[in-house]
Amino acid sequence: METQKLTFTRTTCNEILLGNDIFKEVAARVHHLRAARHCAVLTNETVAKWYLQPLLAELRTRGIQACEIVLPDGEKYKSLDSLSTILDRLCADGLDRNCPLIALGGGVICDLGGFAASIFKRGLPLVLMPTSLLAMVDASIGGKNAINLPGGKNLAGTFYQPVLTAIDVSVLRTLPLSQLAYGLVEAIKHGAIADSAYFRFIHKSIDSIKAKHI
């Protein structure tokens, strides 16, 4: 009997775009992803009221048709039912493997979008557009995603890197202060663990951040 080993190497590149009012630039970059003419935009009802139409308008200027998937807002919707809804819509709208999935929202939407993109037709190009500070510093970085099962939180998921993470800091102006605080706690943890200069910057800037002078 003979044993052979196969060695697989895979290099991934996650581009991170950071700025204010960058929807136009995001649409331009989506347009260049495999010459995309069709995409899906996943969001929730709260975020959709503020940002769905501006994003769709920029996509239309690039000739990109978007399948809109708007879910209810809340942690309880990070579920198999929501994942099934997303996959059914992607199938019904005829998305192929060249069609990007844009996840526009907080951690729940980033998780659902990442999971769906990783398994639909064995992988769609994923674009993350986090709209909460917590998602910007955590859920949109690292490629991890998960959904909740009846047995507990985050029990089913994958690691799947986005091709683009677009962090539009201007969307934080509509974020409640309580949600901003959740993100600051995570950012402070990062600084305390890994980077003293970053920690000092947060401490120095805390009043400005709380006032949303972003």
C-alpha positions in Angstrom: 0.0 0.0 0.0 1.2 3.5 -0.9 0.4 6.8 0.7 0.6 10.1 -1.2 0.2 13.6 0.2 -1.3 16.5 -1.7 -0.2 20.0 -0.7 -2.6 22.8 -1.4 -1.6 26.5 -1.2 -4.0 29.3 -1.5 -3.2 33.0 -1.3 -6.1 35.4 -0.5 -6.1 39.2 -0.6 -8.7 41.1 1.4 -8.6 44.7 0.3 -9.8 47.2 3.0 -11.2 50.5 1.8 -11.6 53.1 4.5 -13.1 56.6 4.2 -16.1 58.9 4.3 -19.0 58.7 1.8 -17.4 55.9 -0.3 -20.4 54.3 -1.8 -19.4 55.6 -5.3 -16.0 54.0 -4.9 -17.5 50.8 -3.7 -19.7 50.6 -6.8 -16.7 51.2 -9.0 -14.8 48.4 -7.4 -17.7 46.0 -7.5 -18.0 46.8 -11.2 -14.4 45.6 -11.7 -14.9 42.3 -9.8 -15.0 39.8 -12.7 -16.8 42.4 -14.8 -19.8 42.1 -12.6 -23.2 43.1 -14.1 -25.3 41.4 -11.4 -24.9 41.3 -7.6 -26.9 40.8 -4.4 -27.2 43.3 -1.6 -28.0 41.8 1.8 -29.1 44.2 4.6 -31.7 44.6 7.3 -34.7 46.8 7.7 -33.0 49.4 9.9 -29.9 49.9 7.7 -32.0 49.8 4.5 -33.9 52.9 5.6 -30.7 54.9 5.6 -28.3 53.3 3.1 -29.8 50.8 0.7 -31.1 53.2 -1.9 -27.9 55.3 -2.0 -25.9 52.1 -2.6 -28.3 50.8 -5.3 -28.2 54.2 -7.1 -24.4 54.0 -7.3 -24.5 50.4 -8.5 -27.0 51.4 -11.2 -24.7 54.1 -12.5 -22.2 51.3 -13.2 -24.8 49.2 -15.0 -25.0 46.7 -12.1 -28.4 45.1 -11.4 -28.9 44.2 -7.7 -30.9 41.6 -6.1 -32.2 43.2 -2.8 -32.5 41.0 0.2 -33.8 42.8 3.3 -34.1 40.9 6.5 -35.6 41.9 9.9 -33.2 43.4 12.3 -31.9 41.5 15.3 -29.7 38.7 16.6 -32.5 36.2 16.6 -32.5 36.4 12.8 -28.9 35.1 12.6 -30.5 31.7 11.9 -30.8 28.8 9.5 -34.2 30.2 8.4 -32.5 33.5 7.4 -29.7 31.7 5.7 -32.2 29.6 3.7 -34.1 32.8 2.7 -30.8 34.3 1.4 -29.9 31.2 -0.6 -33.4 30.9 -2.1 -33.2 34.5 -3.3 -29.8 34.1 -4.8 -31.0 31.0 -6.6 -34.3 32.7 -7.8 -32.4 35.7 -9.1 -30.0 33.5 -11.1 -26.8 34.7 -9.5 -23.7 32.8 -10.8 -20.3 32.4 -9.2 -19.1 35.7 -10.7 -21.8 37.8 -9.0 -20.7 39.5 -5.8 -22.7 39.4 -2.6 -22.6 42.7 -0.7 -23.4 42.5 3.0 -24.4 46.0 4.2 -25.0 46.0 7.9 -23.8 45.1 11.3 -22.4 41.9 12.7 -25.5 39.8 12.0 -25.6 40.8 8.4 -21.8 40.4 7.9 -22.0 36.9 9.4 -25.0 35.8 7.3 -23.6 37.3 4.2 -20.2 35.7 4.7 -21.8 32.3 5.4 -24.1 32.5 2.4 -21.3 33.7 0.0 -19.1 30.9 1.2 -21.5 28.1 0.4 -23.6 29.3 -2.6 -22.3 27.7 -5.7 -19.1 26.9 -3.8 -18.3 30.6 -3.3 -19.3 34.1 -4.4 -17.1 37.2 -4.3 -17.9 38.7 -0.9 -18.0 42.4 -0.2 -18.5 43.5 3.4 -19.8 47.0 4.2 -20.1 47.1 8.0 -22.4 49.8 9.4 -21.7 49.4 13.1 -18.4 50.2 14.9 -18.4 46.7 16.4 -18.7 45.1 12.9 -16.0 47.5 11.6 -13.4 46.4 14.2 -14.5 42.7 14.6 -17.1 41.0 12.4 -15.7 42.3 9.1 -12.1 41.4 9.8 -10.6 37.9 9.8 -13.0 36.0 7.6 -14.9 34.3 10.3 -18.7 33.9 10.1 -21.4 31.9 11.8 -25.1 31.5 12.5 -26.9 30.5 15.7 -28.5 27.1 16.1 -31.1 25.9 18.7 -28.2 24.5 20.7 -26.3 27.8 21.0 -24.7 30.8 19.4 -22.3 30.7 16.5 -22.3 26.9 16.2 -22.3 26.7 12.4 -20.0 28.7 10.2 -17.0 29.0 7.9 -13.9 31.0 7.4 -14.3 32.9 4.1 -12.3 36.0 3.2 -14.1 38.9 1.5 -12.5 40.3 -1.7 -13.3 43.8 -0.3 -14.1 45.3 3.1 -15.5 48.8 2.7 -15.6 50.8 5.9 -17.5 54.0 5.4 -17.0 55.9 8.6 -19.7 58.4 7.8 -22.4 55.8 8.5 -21.5 55.9 12.2 -23.3 59.3 12.4 -26.6 57.4 12.4 -25.5 54.8 15.0 -27.0 55.1 18.5 -24.5 56.0 21.2 -25.1 52.6 22.9 -24.1 50.8 19.8 -21.0 53.0 19.4 -20.0 52.0 22.9 -20.1 48.3 22.1 -17.6 48.9 19.3 -15.4 51.0 21.5 -15.1 48.3 24.0 -13.9 45.9 21.3 -11.4 48.4 20.0 -10.1 49.1 23.5 -9.6 45.3 23.9 -7.5 45.2 20.7 -5.4 48.1 21.9 -4.9 46.6 25.4 -3.8 43.3 23.9 -1.7 44.3 20.9 -0.9 47.9 20.4 -0.1 50.5 23.1 0.0 53.4 20.6 -3.4 52.5 19.3 -4.7 52.3 22.9 -3.3 55.8 23.7 -5.0 57.1 20.5 -8.4 55.8 21.6 -7.9 57.3 25.1 -6.9 60.6 23.6 -9.8 60.6 21.1 -12.6 59.2 23.3 -14.5 62.5 23.7 -14.5 63.2 20.0 -15.6 59.7 19.1 -18.4 59.8 21.6 -19.5 63.1 20.1 -19.5 61.4 16.7 -17.0 63.9 15.3 -16.0 61.2 12.8 
